[in-house]
Amino acid sequence: MTRQIARTWLGAGALLATGALTLTACGSGFNDTPGGGEASGSGNLSILIGSSGDAETQAVTDAVAAWSEQSGVEADVQTANDLPQQLSQGFAAGSPPDLFYLAPEALAGYAANGSIAAYGDDLANKDDFYPSLVDNFTVDGTFYCAPKDFSTLALIINTDLWAAAGLTDADLPTTWDQLASVAQRLTADGRVGLAFGAEYQRVGAFMAQAGGGLVTDGAATADSPENLEALNYVKTHLNDGSFAFASDVGAGWGGEALGTQKAAMVIEGNWISGAMSADYPDVNFTVAELPAGPGGKGTLQFTNCWGMAADSGNQEQARSLVEYLTSTDQQLAFSEAFGPMPSIQSAADAWSEANPDATAFLAGAEYAQFPPNMAGAADVITDFNAQLESLKTGDPQALLSTAQSNLEAITE
């Protein structure tokens, strides 16, 4: 389960509306589970989440139970097996959950049809959220929902293979040229130097480092010279064999490529820590910031928010629960339980102290881009990802031109 969610996060992630999460199974739809349809003002809260695995499910369930005991309000947590589909079905049936995980790329559509409540500005801790995360969940100037946590991408390095290649901390790459050089040195014995997913949710980090991105200030910019430079850089090293897509080395995602030592380095988010501990405990690794490109430092950021149904009769209780779940202590507890970074700035120092080996992820928050979140963006990115799979032999300019046309259709 951890491997699957990491591969697609808002892929993330999640990265990441229809492709944001691959979830643990628990029923075929929201109305199939006890407590479904409680959004009519019964006083009992219904909560629908996607989960990276048992650790996340248990942590959220325990936190909600603690709030219920404190508040006297009953609340029922259910885990979706297909969150976007079950959420859509709940709204269509007129019985959505009161609270639910919501991906940024799903926000605009639900906001446009009036399905979700805009409560962000009513939160007591609204000023504590990272501004970039607030931007993720703001539509037409309205802050809709509280970011529940977030993740960024970083460079994950197998430290044993690094040392065996004669590399030291002084060789940690800070530029594209240095990344290419160490990747070449680490490519040996049937192992690739650097692997990552064949998707915008990973390749997009290079675009950001080149000074590009899919959308800039609301306008489609996929076919920019910066993005072309990024894809040409990736293509060059895919062809010289020092870079590879995870699928091309027989791995489902970067974490598997690192854990099975089919790659010495991968580009992944902070969810990889839990996966490595669980599945590859004997593989030693370190985390470094991604190297800067021609446009400077760049990475991608993935998040979800606590969406609230506009028709919920329990909005006051739901908002109280959100404030509890996004408090400093509770977010730090979630981080310890299943790995995400707190979405509030007041938790940064405590998180860094508790996770000294993962501070590169938090450092990325200062310069991270988030994937486009306007209505229709998820479909555009899905198509872009399908084309990226053939980047090694394909035409980067043609690929970007197609993405540009698709983005213009939803941004103009």
Wavefront OBJ file of the C-alpha trace (Angstrom):
o trace
v 0.000 0.000 0.000
v 2.772 2.398 0.822
v 4.519 1.669 -2.454
v 1.379 2.329 -4.476
v 0.463 5.636 -2.903
v 3.999 6.930 -3.182
v 4.092 6.128 -6.867
v 0.966 8.091 -7.685
v 0.968 10.854 -5.098
v -0.642 13.797 -6.117
v 0.963 11.807 -8.638
v 1.967 13.248 -3.995
v 0.334 12.843 -4.341
v -0.024 13.631 -4.226
v 1.118 13.797 -6.195
v -2.579 14.365 -7.857
v -7.756 14.552 -8.315
v -8.386 11.261 -9.969
v -4.748 10.198 -9.815
v -3.999 11.619 -6.401
v -4.258 8.559 -4.235
v -4.470 4.814 -4.494
v -6.152 3.846 -1.302
v -6.742 0.979 1.048
v -10.023 -0.812 0.593
v -12.947 -0.525 2.966
v -16.300 -0.712 1.201
v -17.356 0.176 -2.321
v -18.847 3.584 -1.645
v -19.485 6.085 1.131
v -23.114 5.120 1.505
v -22.152 1.484 1.928
v -20.552 2.197 5.284
v -22.082 2.902 8.675
v -22.457 6.606 9.296
v -22.660 7.560 5.597
v -25.020 10.372 4.765
v -24.809 12.004 8.189
v -24.343 15.452 6.639
v -27.886 16.606 7.327
v -27.296 18.007 10.795
v -27.502 15.005 13.098
v -24.586 16.289 15.155
v -22.581 13.165 14.350
v -19.702 13.827 11.966
v -18.931 11.574 9.016
v -15.352 11.661 7.732
v -13.994 10.062 4.549
v -10.239 9.721 4.087
v -7.762 8.220 1.687
v -4.920 6.405 3.373
v -1.310 5.497 2.664
v -1.712 2.456 4.885
v -2.630 1.171 8.316
v -0.447 3.686 10.147
v -2.272 6.679 8.654
v -5.699 5.121 9.106
v -5.036 4.356 12.765
v -3.511 7.762 13.467
v -6.463 9.661 12.021
v -8.985 7.368 13.690
v -7.298 7.791 17.080
v -7.086 11.581 16.714
v -10.751 11.879 15.792
v -11.693 9.637 18.703
v -9.707 11.863 21.085
v -11.481 14.953 19.753
v -14.847 13.215 20.097
v -14.181 12.379 23.719
v -13.134 15.963 24.383
v -15.990 17.603 22.460
v -18.790 15.125 23.124
v -19.519 14.934 19.373
v -19.576 11.487 17.825
v -17.521 11.094 14.661
v -17.072 8.161 12.308
v -13.952 7.766 10.125
v -14.201 5.675 6.982
v -11.370 4.811 4.584
v -12.114 4.930 0.869
v -10.837 2.460 -1.675
v -11.289 5.062 -4.460
v -11.599 8.470 -2.858
v -12.424 10.636 -5.912
v -15.073 8.190 -7.103
v -16.693 7.669 -3.716
v -16.686 11.373 -2.967
v -18.324 12.102 -6.315
v -20.923 9.407 -5.681
v -21.666 10.835 -2.246
v -22.307 14.305 -3.651
v -24.403 12.908 -6.503
v -26.554 11.004 -4.024
v -26.971 14.047 -1.807
v -25.206 12.367 1.091
v -21.569 13.456 1.126
v -19.422 13.112 4.229
v -19.078 16.179 6.414
v -15.285 16.177 6.096
v -13.021 14.509 3.552
v -9.558 14.554 2.029
v -9.581 16.806 -1.037
v -6.809 17.143 -3.623
v -5.963 20.612 -4.976
v -6.858 19.661 -8.537
v -10.345 18.626 -7.407
v -11.029 21.886 -5.581
v -11.958 24.144 -8.491
v -14.618 21.795 -9.799
v -16.311 21.321 -6.442
v -16.063 25.038 -5.707
v -17.634 25.928 -9.042
v -20.706 23.775 -8.459
v -21.129 24.863 -4.847
v -20.467 21.459 -3.331
v -17.916 22.515 -0.740
v -17.928 25.115 1.995
v -15.335 27.892 2.064
v -14.291 27.934 5.709
v -10.558 28.650 5.516
v -10.795 32.262 6.631
v -12.881 31.227 9.651
v -10.141 29.036 11.138
v -8.454 30.283 14.298
v -5.086 29.063 12.934
v -5.518 30.333 9.359
v -2.420 32.555 9.533
v -0.201 29.654 10.599
v -0.462 27.695 7.339
v 2.356 28.026 4.821
v 1.295 30.650 2.261
v 2.037 28.339 -0.661
v -0.331 25.746 0.803
v -3.049 28.349 1.246
v -2.575 29.194 -2.443
v -3.197 25.531 -3.284
v -6.667 25.781 -1.791
v -7.636 29.273 -2.847
v -10.034 29.804 -5.757
v -10.866 33.288 -7.025
v -9.408 34.808 -3.881
v -11.341 32.572 -1.477
v -9.445 30.280 0.912
v -11.615 27.172 0.962
v -10.117 24.519 3.207
v -7.314 23.754 5.644
v -4.208 22.019 4.232
v -3.843 18.877 6.289
v -0.101 18.332 5.680
v 2.308 18.384 2.755
v 5.261 16.746 1.049
v 8.029 17.863 -1.300
v 10.455 15.998 -3.531
v 14.132 15.524 -2.673
v 17.108 13.446 -3.763
v 17.284 10.106 -1.936
v 20.724 8.478 -1.998
v 21.836 4.944 -1.103
v 24.723 5.827 1.193
v 26.491 2.463 0.897
v 26.578 2.649 -2.904
v 27.619 6.300 -2.674
v 30.601 5.440 -0.470
v 31.513 2.430 -2.620
v 31.790 4.758 -5.621
v 34.299 6.877 -3.705
v 31.865 9.739 -3.163
v 31.646 11.838 0.002
v 29.411 14.574 1.400
v 31.484 17.050 -0.581
v 30.157 15.444 -3.755
v 26.469 15.993 -3.003
v 25.205 17.580 -6.237
v 24.051 21.176 -6.183
v 23.874 21.692 -9.969
v 22.608 19.725 -12.942
v 26.146 19.095 -14.167
v 27.120 17.677 -10.792
v 23.996 15.499 -10.695
v 24.841 14.075 -14.115
v 28.424 13.440 -13.015
v 27.589 11.528 -9.816
v 24.805 9.627 -11.590
v 27.343 8.452 -14.151
v 29.756 7.332 -11.433
v 26.986 5.428 -9.665
v 25.845 3.667 -12.840
v 27.520 0.264 -12.630
v 26.888 -3.437 -12.222
v 23.483 -3.242 -13.906
v 22.419 -0.404 -11.631
v 21.343 3.039 -12.810
v 22.631 6.168 -11.119
v 19.281 7.995 -10.829
v 15.713 6.741 -11.251
v 12.350 8.473 -11.005
v 8.791 8.027 -12.196
v 7.844 8.704 -15.816
v 5.407 11.411 -14.807
v 5.108 15.148 -14.385
v 4.968 14.599 -10.625
v 8.706 13.770 -10.785
v 9.984 15.181 -14.104
v 8.263 18.453 -13.247
v 10.974 19.096 -10.655
v 13.488 19.512 -13.487
v 11.106 21.908 -15.204
v 10.936 23.984 -12.032
v 14.734 23.957 -11.742
v 14.993 25.260 -15.297
v 12.725 28.160 -14.366
v 9.689 26.666 -16.060
v 6.362 25.154 -15.110
v 3.089 24.147 -16.695
v 1.126 27.232 -15.617
v 2.443 30.666 -14.633
v 0.154 33.335 -13.168
v -2.858 31.502 -14.547
v -1.523 31.206 -18.108
v -0.378 28.011 -19.832
v 3.422 27.993 -20.211
v 4.116 24.338 -20.993
v 5.924 25.031 -24.271
v 8.410 27.499 -22.776
v 12.141 27.335 -23.613
v 12.806 26.549 -19.945
v 10.643 23.432 -20.013
v 12.235 22.331 -23.276
v 15.678 22.686 -21.713
v 14.548 20.548 -18.780
v 13.146 17.746 -20.912
v 16.193 17.766 -23.171
v 18.414 17.433 -20.094
v 16.404 14.466 -18.829
v 16.299 12.874 -22.293
v 20.071 13.207 -22.713
v 20.743 11.269 -19.543
v 18.026 8.719 -20.151
v 19.872 7.936 -23.358
v 23.368 7.839 -21.864
v 22.061 5.335 -19.307
v 22.803 7.283 -16.127
v 19.121 8.191 -15.605
v 16.157 5.838 -15.974
v 12.454 5.791 -15.387
v 11.615 3.501 -12.480
v 9.481 1.288 -14.715
v 12.438 0.763 -17.059
v 14.470 -0.841 -14.277
v 11.576 -3.076 -13.287
v 10.391 -1.023 -10.329
v 6.900 0.218 -9.607
v 8.166 3.525 -8.173
v 11.338 5.229 -7.006
v 11.258 3.725 -3.540
v 11.237 0.216 -4.943
v 14.101 1.080 -7.291
v 16.138 2.335 -4.324
v 15.129 -0.484 -2.008
v 15.990 -3.221 -4.510
v 19.199 -1.347 -5.373
v 18.287 -1.080 -9.028
v 19.049 2.620 -8.632
v 21.589 4.362 -6.421
v 19.562 7.583 -6.238
v 15.892 8.404 -6.705
v 13.667 11.452 -6.651
v 10.857 10.939 -4.145
v 8.902 12.601 -1.364
v 9.094 12.175 2.388
v 6.659 9.272 2.290
v 9.648 7.170 1.214
v 10.947 6.996 4.798
v 8.075 4.836 6.001
v 8.234 2.612 2.941
v 11.956 2.013 3.315
v 11.636 1.241 7.023
v 8.840 -1.227 6.376
v 10.004 -2.897 3.173
v 13.768 -2.337 2.923
v 15.056 -1.862 6.478
v 18.600 -2.906 5.554
v 19.075 -0.226 2.896
v 20.820 2.864 4.257
v 19.956 6.177 2.661
v 20.262 9.907 3.103
v 18.148 12.810 1.883
v 19.500 15.880 0.090
v 17.866 18.848 -1.574
v 17.454 18.493 -5.309
v 20.207 20.296 -7.224
v 19.556 23.701 -8.752
v 19.111 24.033 -12.475
v 19.570 26.988 -14.827
v 16.629 28.717 -13.149
v 17.733 28.017 -9.583
v 16.416 25.631 -6.961
v 13.153 23.859 -7.674
v 10.966 21.019 -6.476
v 7.309 20.051 -6.452
v 4.941 20.178 -3.502
v 1.981 17.897 -2.838
v -0.859 18.298 -0.385
v -4.514 17.623 0.407
v -6.962 19.636 2.452
v -9.826 18.859 4.783
v -12.772 19.523 2.487
v -16.143 20.307 4.051
v -19.505 19.657 2.380
v -21.496 22.840 1.767
v -24.708 20.995 2.667
v -23.338 19.688 5.958
v -25.514 20.579 8.893
v -22.535 20.084 11.170
v -20.170 22.751 9.892
v -19.408 24.275 13.274
v -18.423 20.896 14.717
v -16.510 20.001 11.552
v -14.519 23.230 11.697
v -13.696 22.561 15.344
v -12.410 19.118 14.394
v -10.276 20.575 11.582
v -8.682 23.041 14.002
v -7.881 20.133 16.312
v -6.439 17.971 13.514
v -4.288 20.825 12.175
v -2.968 21.959 15.555
v 0.764 21.865 16.191
v 0.715 18.891 18.559
v -1.600 16.810 16.414
v 0.266 17.460 13.176
v 3.527 16.479 14.850
v 1.842 13.289 16.037
v 0.674 12.547 12.498
v 4.177 13.144 11.215
v 5.617 10.667 13.692
v 2.950 8.118 12.838
v 3.038 8.156 9.041
v 5.544 10.708 7.781
v 3.969 13.879 6.330
v 5.240 17.353 7.152
v 2.984 19.666 9.169
v 1.150 22.293 7.128
v 1.647 24.951 9.802
v 4.745 27.062 10.281
v 4.661 26.882 14.089
v 5.530 23.168 13.913
v 8.595 23.606 11.676
v 11.266 23.786 14.408
v 9.885 20.849 16.356
v 9.544 18.794 13.166
v 13.129 19.571 12.129
v 14.415 18.633 15.588
v 12.545 15.330 15.470
v 13.563 14.606 11.864
v 17.128 15.878 11.447
v 17.822 13.535 8.551
v 14.831 14.768 6.555
v 15.170 18.538 6.750
v 15.871 18.718 3.006
v 12.168 18.063 2.447
v 11.179 21.021 4.611
v 13.804 23.235 2.988
v 12.065 22.626 -0.321
v 8.936 24.357 0.952
v 10.645 27.718 0.383
v 10.886 27.266 -3.382
v 8.467 24.477 -4.272
v 5.943 24.673 -7.098
v 2.587 22.967 -6.823
v 0.913 21.233 -9.763
v -1.827 23.158 -11.612
v -5.071 23.057 -9.660
v -7.663 24.528 -12.020
v -10.624 22.460 -13.200
v -9.508 19.995 -15.855
v -5.835 20.034 -14.841
v -5.877 16.428 -13.663
v -6.880 15.199 -17.128
v -4.197 17.326 -18.798
v -1.515 15.955 -16.494
v -2.703 12.392 -17.084
v -2.233 12.893 -20.829
v 1.139 14.580 -20.286
v 2.279 11.628 -18.178
v 1.322 9.165 -20.908
v 3.528 11.073 -23.337
v 6.427 11.383 -20.906
v 6.738 7.607 -20.896
v 8.224 7.856 -24.398
v 10.525 10.811 -23.661
v 13.667 8.743 -24.217
v 12.878 8.314 -27.911
v 10.274 11.030 -28.382
v 10.281 14.703 -29.336
v 10.249 16.943 -26.232
v 9.005 19.949 -28.203
v 6.036 18.033 -29.605
v 5.226 16.697 -26.158
v 5.229 20.188 -24.657
v 3.210 21.623 -27.545
v 0.459 19.089 -26.909
v 0.442 19.923 -23.196
v 0.307 23.621 -24.068
v -2.767 23.159 -26.248
v -4.493 21.089 -23.592
v -3.721 23.627 -20.877
v -4.863 26.564 -22.992
v -8.236 24.846 -23.328
v -8.751 25.042 -19.559
v -6.998 28.319 -18.773
v -8.377 30.661 -21.439
l 1 2 3 4 5 6 7 8 9 10 11 12 13 14 15 16
l 17 18 19 20 21 22 23 24 25 26 27 28 29 30 31 32 33 34 35 36 37 38 39 40 41 42 43 44 45 46 47 48 49 50 51 52 53 54 55 56 57 58 59 60 61 62 63 64 65 66 67 68 69 70 71 72 73 74 75 76 77 78 79 80 81 82 83 84 85 86 87 88 89 90 91 92 93 94 95 96 97 98 99 100 101 102 103 104 105 106 107 108 109 110 111 112 113 114 115 116 117 118 119 120 121 122 123 124 125 126 127 128 129 130 131 132 133 134 135 136 137 138 139 140 141 142 143 144 145 146 147 148 149 150 151 152 153 154 155 156 157 158 159 160 161 162 163 164 165 166 167 168 169 170 171 172 173 174 175 176 177 178 179 180 181 182 183 184 185 186 187 188 189 190 191 192 193 194 195 196 197 198 199 200 201 202 203 204 205 206 207 208 209 210 211 212 213 214 215 216 217 218 219 220 221 222 223 224 225 226 227 228 229 230 231 232 233 234 235 236 237 238 239 240 241 242 243 244 245 246 247 248 249 250 251 252 253 254 255 256 257 258 259 260 261 262 263 264 265 266 267 268 269 270 271 272 273 274 275 276 277 278 279 280 281 282 283 284 285 286 287 288 289 290 291 292 293 294 295 296 297 298 299 300 301 302 303 304 305 306 307 308 309 310 311 312 313 314 315 316 317 318 319 320 321 322 323 324 325 326 327 328 329 330 331 332 333 334 335 336 337 338 339 340 341 342 343 344 345 346 347 348 349 350 351 352 353 354 355 356 357 358 359 360 361 362 363 364 365 366 367 368 369 370 371 372 373 374 375 376 377 378 379 380 381 382 383 384 385 386 387 388 389 390 391 392 393 394 395 396 397 398 399 400 401 402 403 404 405 406 407 408 409 410 411 412
